[in-house]
Amino acid sequence: MSITIEQIDHLAHLARLELTPSEKKKYQKDISAILEYVKKIQKIHEKTTIAVIPAQAGIQSTRDDIVANCQTDEREAIIKAFPEKEGNLNKVKAVFD
C-alpha cells in the first residue's frame, strides 16, 4: 500500500508540521513501508483462528483482592505514613506528567 504526497500533506497539516519536499518524499517512503508491514500482519491475523470461551455463570475470570501477610497495626502505620490525604484516599506522586 503506497501513500501519496497529497496524503502526506494532509497528515502534515493535521499535525501542524511544515515539511520540505525532501521530507515529504522520505515520509512517503517510510509510511508506505509501515503500511505494507501492517498489511502483512493483517493477513497473518486473518489466517489465525481464535477460540473464544464465553463467560459462564459462576466462573470468575479475575481474582479477588485479598489482604494477606499484613497485620492490622502494620497496615494502619503504613496508611498513617502517607504524606497527603484527600478524604479517605491516600495521595501518591504522579507516575506520568
C-alpha positions as CSV (number, residue, x, y, z in Angstrom):
1,M,0.0,0.0,0.0
2,S,1.5,3.3,-1.1
3,I,0.7,6.7,0.4
4,T,0.5,9.7,-1.8
5,I,2.3,13.1,-1.4
6,E,-1.2,14.6,-1.0
7,Q,-1.9,12.3,1.9
8,I,1.5,13.3,3.4
9,D,0.5,16.9,3.0
10,H,-2.8,16.2,4.7
11,L,-1.1,14.4,7.6
12,A,1.4,17.2,8.0
13,H,-1.5,19.7,8.0
14,L,-3.3,17.8,10.8
15,A,0.0,17.5,12.8
16,R,0.7,21.2,12.1
17,L,4.0,20.4,10.5
18,E,5.8,22.2,7.7
19,L,7.7,19.7,5.6
20,T,10.2,20.3,2.8
21,P,9.7,18.4,-0.4
22,S,12.6,16.0,0.5
23,E,11.0,15.4,3.9
24,K,7.7,14.6,2.2
25,K,9.3,12.0,0.0
26,K,11.1,10.5,2.9
27,Y,7.9,10.3,5.0
28,Q,6.0,8.9,1.9
29,K,8.6,6.1,1.7
30,D,8.6,5.4,5.5
31,I,4.9,5.5,6.0
32,S,4.3,3.3,2.9
33,A,6.7,0.8,4.4
34,I,4.9,0.8,7.7
35,L,1.5,0.3,6.0
36,E,2.9,-2.6,4.0
37,Y,4.1,-4.2,7.2
38,V,0.7,-3.7,8.8
39,K,-0.9,-5.3,5.7
40,K,1.3,-8.4,6.2
41,I,0.3,-8.6,9.9
42,Q,-3.4,-8.3,9.0
43,K,-3.0,-11.2,6.6
44,I,-1.5,-13.3,9.3
45,H,-4.2,-12.3,11.7
46,E,-6.9,-13.3,9.2
47,K,-5.4,-16.8,8.9
48,T,-5.2,-17.2,12.7
49,T,-8.2,-18.7,14.4
50,I,-9.0,-17.7,18.0
51,A,-11.3,-19.8,20.2
52,V,-13.5,-17.6,22.4
53,I,-14.8,-19.1,25.5
54,P,-18.0,-17.4,26.7
55,A,-18.2,-16.3,30.3
56,Q,-20.4,-18.8,32.2
57,A,-22.2,-18.2,35.4
58,G,-20.1,-19.0,38.4
59,I,-16.8,-18.8,36.5
60,Q,-14.7,-15.8,37.6
61,S,-12.0,-14.6,35.2
62,T,-10.4,-12.2,37.7
63,R,-9.2,-12.8,41.2
64,D,-10.4,-11.2,44.3
65,D,-8.1,-8.8,46.1
66,I,-7.1,-10.4,49.4
67,V,-5.1,-8.7,52.1
68,A,-2.5,-11.3,53.2
69,N,0.5,-11.3,55.5
70,C,-0.2,-7.9,56.8
71,Q,-1.1,-7.3,60.5
72,T,-3.7,-4.6,61.2
73,D,-1.3,-2.4,63.1
74,E,1.2,-2.6,60.3
75,R,-1.4,-1.6,57.7
76,E,-2.6,1.3,59.9
77,A,1.1,2.5,60.3
78,I,1.5,2.5,56.5
79,I,-1.7,4.4,56.0
80,K,-0.7,7.0,58.6
81,A,2.7,7.4,56.9
82,F,1.2,8.8,53.7
83,P,2.2,12.5,53.5
84,E,-1.0,13.6,51.8
85,K,-4.6,12.5,52.1
86,E,-7.8,13.5,50.3
87,G,-10.8,12.3,52.2
88,N,-10.4,8.6,52.8
89,L,-7.9,8.4,49.9
90,N,-4.1,8.4,50.2
91,K,-2.4,10.6,47.6
92,V,0.8,9.5,45.9
93,K,3.1,11.2,43.5
94,A,2.0,11.1,39.8
95,V,3.8,8.5,37.7
96,F,3.2,10.3,34.4
97,D,3.3,14.1,33.8
